[in-house]
Amino acid sequence: MMQLDTADAPSANTAQFAYPTSAMIGDYLRAAAGLGPTALILATVSVGSVAAVVLGGFAAIFGGFAIRTALRHGTRLEVSDSGVRATGLRRTAIDWAALDRMKLAFYSTRRDRKSGWMQLELGAGRARLGLDSRLDGFDRLVRHAVAAAAARDLELSEATAANLQALGIRMPEGGAR
């Protein structure tokens, strides 16, 4: 575990963040590529009950993914010195003074770990917010979270510390402990 200092604290103004359409189009296409053919088969071909259950399961998975993508795309974030607030259909607010957990994970899409995305998870009590690196200004949002974590003296995992360093966010002299 490690503790952070506030050397990289962001400025006092409020910033707004959103997922750009260009970053979400791939997820929309993947959802359509799975849901479209599955729904078409179910609607046009007479299939047995086992096949209908299997295809229905696939349709539910891809439909759920499409809904999740639309919810994420419609989410707007407002970040200030007092906290982060997500607006849209799924509303969440986390006060920096109540922040009790922060995790920054890297998910690789290749064996050499040179390609992938980061996922930031923030929590305060029962409130939870999960964001990925496709968000415009993701690194600035992470800097706000790091400043809040440092102010709260939260201990962060070694994996989170390594991922912060990969983003170029300064760590205190002692590093992870």
PLY file of the C-alpha trace (Angstrom):
ply
format ascii 1.0
element vertex 177
property float x
property float y
property float z
element edge 176
property int vertex1
property int vertex2
end_header
0.00 0.00 0.00
1.07 3.59 -0.52
0.13 7.09 0.42
0.14 10.07 -1.93
1.03 13.70 -1.59
-0.88 16.60 -3.11
1.87 17.82 -5.48
-0.30 17.05 -8.51
-3.50 18.62 -7.14
-5.72 20.10 -9.88
-6.84 23.71 -10.00
-9.85 25.01 -8.06
-12.28 25.28 -10.99
-15.00 22.83 -11.95
-14.29 20.57 -14.91
-16.75 18.60 -17.00
-16.03 15.26 -18.62
-17.91 12.96 -21.01
-17.38 9.90 -23.17
-16.94 11.00 -26.80
-19.00 9.26 -29.46
-15.83 8.21 -31.27
-14.75 6.25 -28.19
-18.13 4.56 -27.79
-18.84 3.62 -31.40
-16.91 0.35 -31.08
-19.10 -0.78 -28.19
-22.25 0.17 -30.07
-21.05 -1.84 -33.09
-20.17 -4.87 -30.93
-23.61 -4.76 -29.30
-25.33 -4.50 -32.69
-23.16 -7.27 -34.15
-24.31 -9.63 -31.41
-27.87 -8.49 -30.84
-28.90 -8.00 -34.48
-28.23 -11.50 -35.84
-29.43 -13.18 -32.65
-32.72 -11.26 -32.66
-33.11 -11.83 -36.40
-32.71 -15.59 -35.98
-35.19 -15.66 -33.11
-37.70 -13.59 -35.08
-37.47 -15.40 -38.41
-36.43 -19.01 -37.81
-38.38 -21.66 -35.98
-35.91 -23.01 -33.42
-36.29 -25.61 -30.69
-36.67 -24.67 -27.05
-33.02 -25.31 -26.17
-31.79 -23.19 -29.07
-34.32 -20.49 -28.19
-33.02 -20.37 -24.60
-29.40 -20.19 -25.78
-30.13 -17.52 -28.41
-32.33 -15.65 -25.92
-29.44 -15.68 -23.45
-27.11 -14.23 -26.08
-29.71 -11.60 -26.97
-30.02 -10.65 -23.29
-26.24 -10.36 -22.90
-25.81 -8.21 -26.00
-28.90 -6.16 -25.15
-27.56 -5.54 -21.66
-24.23 -4.50 -23.13
-26.01 -2.08 -25.48
-27.93 -0.54 -22.57
-24.77 -0.27 -20.48
-23.00 1.43 -23.39
-25.83 3.92 -23.87
-25.91 4.69 -20.13
-22.16 5.26 -20.06
-22.28 7.40 -23.20
-25.05 9.53 -21.70
-23.19 10.09 -18.46
-21.66 13.50 -17.81
-19.23 14.14 -14.99
-18.71 17.35 -13.07
-15.55 17.46 -10.99
-14.81 20.19 -8.49
-12.74 20.64 -5.37
-15.66 19.32 -3.33
-16.34 16.12 -5.27
-17.38 14.35 -8.44
-20.94 14.11 -9.68
-22.22 11.88 -12.47
-25.39 13.01 -14.22
-27.54 11.16 -16.70
-29.79 8.18 -16.08
-27.39 6.78 -13.50
-26.69 9.57 -11.03
-23.94 9.31 -8.44
-22.16 11.85 -6.29
-19.00 11.33 -4.31
-17.77 13.98 -1.92
-13.97 14.05 -1.88
-14.10 14.49 1.91
-15.91 11.13 2.16
-13.76 9.22 -0.36
-12.86 5.88 1.22
-11.59 3.82 -1.71
-9.77 4.36 -4.96
-8.50 1.77 -7.38
-6.84 2.27 -10.77
-6.60 -0.95 -12.76
-5.10 -1.68 -16.17
-6.73 -4.27 -18.40
-4.50 -5.50 -21.19
-5.83 -6.59 -24.55
-2.54 -8.14 -25.60
-0.11 -10.53 -24.05
2.72 -7.97 -24.22
0.58 -5.55 -22.12
1.21 -2.68 -24.56
-2.45 -2.19 -25.41
-5.47 -1.94 -23.17
-7.44 0.47 -21.01
-7.53 1.74 -17.45
-10.47 1.61 -15.10
-10.83 4.04 -12.17
-13.07 2.99 -9.31
-14.01 5.50 -6.64
-16.17 4.95 -3.61
-17.55 6.76 -0.60
-19.79 4.68 1.64
-22.38 3.03 -0.59
-21.72 5.38 -3.51
-19.56 3.89 -6.24
-18.34 5.29 -9.53
-16.49 3.33 -12.22
-14.91 5.14 -15.17
-12.63 4.00 -17.95
-9.80 5.70 -19.79
-11.91 6.42 -22.88
-13.37 9.35 -20.95
-12.14 12.68 -22.32
-9.78 14.11 -19.70
-9.43 10.81 -17.82
-5.93 11.67 -16.56
-7.15 15.00 -15.14
-9.97 13.20 -13.33
-7.46 10.71 -11.91
-5.35 13.65 -10.65
-8.40 15.01 -8.79
-8.98 11.59 -7.26
-5.31 11.25 -6.27
-5.40 14.65 -4.57
-8.54 13.61 -2.67
-7.02 10.26 -1.74
-3.91 12.01 -0.45
-6.00 14.47 1.58
-7.89 11.52 3.10
-4.61 9.65 3.68
-5.96 6.60 1.83
-3.67 3.68 1.27
-3.54 2.57 -2.35
-2.50 -0.81 -3.67
0.82 -1.37 -5.40
-1.04 -2.03 -8.65
-2.78 1.35 -8.35
0.59 2.99 -7.62
2.14 1.40 -10.71
-0.79 2.49 -12.88
-0.56 6.05 -11.54
3.12 6.10 -12.49
2.23 4.83 -15.96
-0.08 7.86 -16.31
2.77 10.13 -15.24
1.21 11.05 -11.91
3.88 11.74 -9.34
4.20 9.58 -6.30
5.69 10.56 -2.93
9.33 9.69 -2.29
8.58 6.47 -0.40
6.43 5.00 -3.19
4.18 2.05 -2.39
4.45 0.53 1.03
0 1
1 2
2 3
3 4
4 5
5 6
6 7
7 8
8 9
9 10
10 11
11 12
12 13
13 14
14 15
15 16
16 17
17 18
18 19
19 20
20 21
21 22
22 23
23 24
24 25
25 26
26 27
27 28
28 29
29 30
30 31
31 32
32 33
33 34
34 35
35 36
36 37
37 38
38 39
39 40
40 41
41 42
42 43
43 44
44 45
45 46
46 47
47 48
48 49
49 50
50 51
51 52
52 53
53 54
54 55
55 56
56 57
57 58
58 59
59 60
60 61
61 62
62 63
63 64
64 65
65 66
66 67
67 68
68 69
69 70
70 71
71 72
72 73
73 74
74 75
75 76
76 77
77 78
78 79
79 80
80 81
81 82
82 83
83 84
84 85
85 86
86 87
87 88
88 89
89 90
90 91
91 92
92 93
93 94
94 95
95 96
96 97
97 98
98 99
99 100
100 101
101 102
102 103
103 104
104 105
105 106
106 107
107 108
108 109
109 110
110 111
111 112
112 113
113 114
114 115
115 116
116 117
117 118
118 119
119 120
120 121
121 122
122 123
123 124
124 125
125 126
126 127
127 128
128 129
129 130
130 131
131 132
132 133
133 134
134 135
135 136
136 137
137 138
138 139
139 140
140 141
141 142
142 143
143 144
144 145
145 146
146 147
147 148
148 149
149 150
150 151
151 152
152 153
153 154
154 155
155 156
156 157
157 158
158 159
159 160
160 161
161 162
162 163
163 164
164 165
165 166
166 167
167 168
168 169
169 170
170 171
171 172
172 173
173 174
174 175
175 176
